[in-house]
Amino acid sequence: MENKTISRTLRLFSQLMELNDENPFKIRSVANAAFKIDKLPFPIAKKPFEEIDKIDGIGKSIAAKIIELLETGTIQELESSLQQIPTGVVEMLSIKGIGAKKVGIIWHDLKIENVGELYYACNENRLIEAKGFGLKTQEEIKQKIEFRMAANGKFLYSHVEGIVNQLFTDLSVWLNKVDSRETLLGVAGEFRRYVEIVEEAKFIIGTDNITGLIEEIPSFELLKFENNGDNTFTAYTESGLQINLSIVQKPDFYLEYFKLTGNENHVNEVLKLAGSGPFKTEREIYEKAGLDFIEPELREGLNEIELAKKHQLPNLISYTDLKGSLHNHSDWSDGVHTLEEMALYCKEDLKLKYLGICDHSRSAFYAKGLNEQRVIAQHQQIEELNNKLAPFKIFKGIESDILNDGSLDYSDDILATFDFVVASVHSNLRMNEEKATARLIKAIENPYTTILGHPTGRLLLSRKGYEIDYKKVIDACAANKVVIEINANPLRLDLDWRWHHYALEKGVLLSVNPDAHRKEGFHDMRYGVMVARKGGLTAQKCLNAFSLTEITDYFNQKKISL
């Protein structure tokens, strides 16, 4: 066993001891031994066991643990600690710059148990609430986690959107310089289809001079493209995103653009009907196939072709259809901005008609959740602001925690004071499918539940989310007239777009909610709209596309039915 392996094991042992708040002197001794062993000029494993405790910085107690490690491959005391600490907490120890002391605060005080939850907490600005953390530390942790997420070659759409759009602009400028003739340029693939996780960005260029353009590729200095042959090139951005570039003859551009955009099943089925071209536009491909034009985000090889044959494609929702924003947080709980600042931003900057404020409920003590007295105080402020900002309206909402048994964490008397209630799970995410489903259904059946928030609790690329029986949950929402949230935070995008179709078929309304914890968070509704379009959502079936009058009536009717 190499010295570095022994050193790393002892270092982990010292960190776990610190997490468990053990004797500081003992922790320092183990950490110091780990440091000394890493710097030794000889392999400690080749030393006679009886001489190990004579090495500087290693006493009899630590020597015994090293011998145990060399003989068995582990240290039993370390293994016992690992069994008591969540795997995700141990993983956080590997993030440089945090340290065991801060990980302990994150775990014990904020109740965060994995890297995904930590990243989400950074986005919510919740880390600065903890002792010893500030904005700078929070931002550094966020950047390090993003770097780790990118290491596996997968990226959140929101992380690469700016990179891809800037590259499109840079390529456009470069093409104008190197090719005097008109060229065509497009971004295809997952990015064009608004897929929530992107593994590569596909660019395509149509030109009348393929040979000349290929010779100019090295002059594009912003990326180093490697020639793959067949007029295709590959490069990687600084963040590690793979960029694939195809160069085709201009008459073939729209056919190849189409091929590079859609899911393989979609492309094959459409071309069986349309033939091999050439085509002057993408729309012509669908026309010759006898189909209505199918938007890129729908080209997933599901039922979109059948709908296009029957002229039954949905009129997809757009960002401008949204009239208000529901499920948002202010500094009453774990938000950054005041309630008035959030409302003014919606009214004046975004030109929205209403805001639904849903600060955390009393069980979310880690997020300064509102007890009953603070609920009453917030409602008084909302009434004052509504008089001041009219006709803009703030709706009195709450994000009420769904407890382990499916009940909400306020009495009916308090729940009745809200205009609407978003019911969400934030704790105990390890239930099996049967228990997790039963838990959600009980919350859905609560007559005060208006919206089911982020139904699976997933954090993309970080946490899978709890297993549920989607059909049973959606059916329960249909039976109880509960809206399902499309949480627009790009880390969540939950409910998954693959289940929007089923929810809409069952008559369930969806709501594109940003879960904003600061003013800038409202802009996440763009990402919610993108995946809502993938799921076939129309403005008519989106709660926050309702006008102020319509949504007021909706909330009032819900209360009348209680």
Secondary structure, DSSP 8 states (H G I E B T S, - for coil): --HHHHHHHHHHHHHHHHHTT--HHHHHHHHHHHHHHHH-SS-GGGS-HHHHTTSTT--HHHHHHHHHHHHHSS-HHHHHHHHHS-HHHHHHTTSTTTHHHHHHHHHHTT---SHHHHHHHHHTT-GGGSTT--HHHHHHHHHHHHHHHHTTT-EEHHHHHHHHHHHHHHHHHHHHHH--S--EEEEEHHHHTT-SEESEEEEEEEES-HHHHHHHGGG-TTS--EEEETTEEEEE-TT--EEEEEEEEGGGHHHHHHHHHS-HHHHHHHHHHH-S---SSHHHHHHHTT-----GGG-SSSSHHHHHHTT----B--GGG--EEEEE--TTTT-SS-HHHHHHIIIIIS--SEEEE--BBTT-GGGT-B-HHHHHHHHHHHHHHHHHHTTSEEEEEEEEEB-TTS-BSS-HHHHTTSSEEEEE--S-TT--HHHHHHHHHHHHHSTT--EE-STT--BTTTB------HHHHHHHHHHHT-EEEEE-STTT-BS-GGGHHHHHHTT--EEEE--BSSGGGGGGHHHHHHHHHHTT-BGGGBGGGS-HHHHHHHHHHHHHT-
